[in-house]
């Protein structure tokens, strides 16, 4: 957890600027979470699993062919 900074403000303008900065930081983090959620959803789609399995099978098949060639 992030520790809050202890700061003594000398004006309301400083407080408003700090609140605005914190609000923008929060919005950025929310958007980053949305992007991560979208990426996870894309990674879990069946097409991606089939593609991954196909690549793995192709590599395994190539290894078997190479192994048979050198026996």
VMD Tcl script that draws the C-alpha trace (Angstrom):
set ca {
  {0.00 0.00 0.00}
  {1.24 3.47 -0.82}
  {1.83 5.68 2.18}
  {0.26 9.09 1.88}
  {2.71 11.94 1.83}
  {2.54 14.33 4.73}
  {2.54 17.79 3.32}
  {1.59 21.09 4.79}
  {-0.37 23.18 2.38}
  {-0.09 26.93 2.37}
  {-3.08 27.63 0.13}
  {-6.27 26.12 -1.17}
  {-4.81 26.26 -4.66}
  {-2.09 23.77 -3.63}
  {-4.77 21.46 -2.22}
  {-6.83 21.70 -5.40}
  {-3.80 20.98 -7.59}
  {-2.84 17.99 -5.47}
  {-6.40 16.64 -5.58}
  {-6.52 17.10 -9.33}
  {-3.17 15.31 -9.75}
  {-4.35 12.41 -7.58}
  {-7.60 12.23 -9.54}
  {-5.71 12.05 -12.83}
  {-3.38 9.36 -11.46}
  {-6.44 7.37 -10.39}
  {-8.02 7.72 -13.84}
  {-4.79 6.53 -15.47}
  {-4.70 3.47 -13.21}
  {-8.35 2.68 -13.98}
  {-7.64 2.85 -17.72}
  {-4.59 0.60 -17.30}
  {-6.76 -1.94 -15.45}
  {-9.32 -1.83 -18.26}
  {-6.56 -2.49 -20.79}
  {-5.30 -5.43 -18.73}
  {-8.83 -6.82 -18.48}
  {-9.18 -6.60 -22.25}
  {-5.81 -8.31 -22.77}
  {-6.74 -11.17 -20.44}
  {-10.05 -11.62 -22.24}
  {-8.21 -11.77 -25.58}
  {-5.70 -14.30 -24.22}
  {-8.50 -16.59 -23.01}
  {-10.37 -16.72 -26.32}
  {-10.52 -20.23 -27.83}
  {-8.75 -19.13 -31.03}
  {-5.65 -18.22 -29.05}
  {-5.62 -21.62 -27.32}
  {-6.00 -23.44 -30.65}
  {-3.22 -21.35 -32.16}
  {-0.96 -22.09 -29.20}
  {-1.71 -25.84 -29.38}
  {-1.05 -25.85 -33.14}
  {2.34 -24.19 -32.70}
  {3.26 -26.64 -29.95}
  {2.21 -29.65 -32.04}
  {4.16 -28.33 -35.02}
  {7.35 -27.96 -32.95}
  {6.88 -31.41 -31.43}
  {6.32 -32.92 -34.88}
  {9.45 -31.27 -36.22}
  {11.45 -32.71 -33.32}
  {10.08 -36.19 -34.04}
  {11.05 -35.90 -37.72}
  {14.55 -34.79 -36.81}
  {14.85 -37.61 -34.31}
  {13.81 -40.20 -36.94}
  {16.29 -38.78 -39.44}
  {19.22 -39.30 -37.10}
  {18.31 -42.83 -35.96}
}
mol new
graphics top color blue
foreach p $ca { graphics top sphere $p radius 0.5 }
foreach p [lrange $ca 0 end-1] q [lrange $ca 1 end] { graphics top cylinder $p $q radius 0.2 }
display resetview
